[in-house]
């Protein structure tokens, strides 16, 4: 995870997200990623780092959930 990095999600490679920050969820001390859509209303999301880095199944192939594009 690279702060400032632009990533695509495995479900739709046309939608770009930029990582805004890496943080700690206070209640659990879990590392989370804060990222913002570069489309539509430019919503900001928070996801556990473990989920961000996860390898997922797409059409029978194992792929990263997010892939750095820049």
N, C-alpha and C positions, 0 to 999 in steps of 0.2 A: 504494500500500500504506500503510495507516494503522495504526500500532500501537494496539491496543485496538479496532480496527474489526471489525465482524461481517460475514462474507461468506458467500455461497452459492457452491457449485461448480456448473458448468454441467450436470453429469450428474444432480444431485439437489437441487432447490431446497428440500427439506425439511430438509436437513442443514446446520447452521450451523457455521462455523469462526470463531474469534477469532484475530487476528494478535497474537502475544505479543512478537515482536521481529524486528528486521532485523539481520542479522549478516554477517560475512565468513567464508567457508570458508578456513581458514588455508592449506591445501595449494595452492589455486588462486587465492586472493584474489577469488573469485566472491561476489557479493552473494546472500544466501539469506534466505528468509522462514521464520520459525518460527511455526507456527500449531497451534491445539488444537481438536479436535472438541468441540462442545457437545452431544454425544449419546453414548450407549453408555459405553464405558470412558474417554472423554475423552482419547483418544490424542493425543500431540503429534507433529507432522510437520515436516520440513524440506524445502523446495523451492527451487530456484534462482529468483531474482527474475524472470529472463527467462522462465521457464516460467509463473510466477504471472501475469505481465502479458500472456501470449500470447493471441492471438485464435484460436479453434478453430472447427471446423465442427460444427454440431448441426442435424441434419435439413435440410441444405442451406443453412443460414444461418450467417453468421460472427458469433460471440458471444464475449465475454470468458470466459476460463477461470473467473475468480472475479469476483463482482459485490458491491460494498459494499451492505449492507442497512440500515445505521444511520448 
